[in-house]
Amino acid sequence: MLAFASSVLLSLAAEPQPEAKTLAPRVSTVEMLAPAETESTGPRRPTSRSVRHSVRRFRRGGFAPLGVALFGLTGAVGVQIARGAWLNRCAQNGDRDSLVCFGWEASDQQMRNWSIAGLAMMFAGSAGAGGMFGNAHATRHAYRGKPKDPSFAKLTGIVTVGVTAAWLVERNIISWQRELRCEEDLFCVARARRQRWLYNDLGALSMSIGAGLLGYALTYARQSKALMKIWAAPTVSKNQAGLSLSASF
């Protein structure tokens, strides 16, 4: 029996055993990339010093067109005073065919053109000054993150220009009708024309104020919108994406 058992054990040992399946864990490799040091494409926040410099530059730029407006107003008023004085001399002479009246008629058209040029300078200068001051205020308010709504200034400018233009048309029509009724009365003609010139100067001054308000409102809205878009813009780079807010003081 012992011999038989030993022979069975030897035969079992001699048979090839099936290979055991080993369950090796699958290892997935993850490549860790170090963040590259890249510059962001977002906006650089301006310093308060640079903003103050920009505000001062815009303000200084507004004084030049303001000076042009004052120069145009002074020139226009001076020309109108000269026209009135010459017309009074013609009326005191009492004769339209006199040398004084002839000289006035010959030069009045040129003086009228000078007056129109002065009033146009005042109008353009006021609009330009308003625009520069609008840029200054928009830059300061946008940097603080508190831009204001210039709708009131815009509406006021539109109403001022429109109402003044209508008033000027009415005053000039009335003045022309009054002058036509003067006939040969030179003093009456002089009085009617001086009134018309005064109305035109006052109307041009009022319209220049309206133009300044319009220039301020339109430039303020454009500048503040552009700066807020630049200083609060998406920031994208190779290692980050987000929103860079640079509109707080």
Secondary structure, 3 states (H helix, E strand, C coil): CHHHHHHHHHHHHHCCCCCCCCCCCCCCCCCCCCCCCCCCCCCCCCCHHHHHHHHHHHHHHHHHHHHHHHHHHHHHHHHHHHHHHHHHHHHHHCCCCCHHHHHHHHHHHHHHHHHHHHHHHHHHHHHHHHHHHHHHHHHHHHHCCCCCCCHHHHHHHHHHHHHHHHHHHHHHHHHHHHHHHHCCCHHHHHHHHHHHHHHHHHHHHHHHHHHHHHHHHHHHHHHHHHHHHHHEEEEECCCCEEEEECCCC
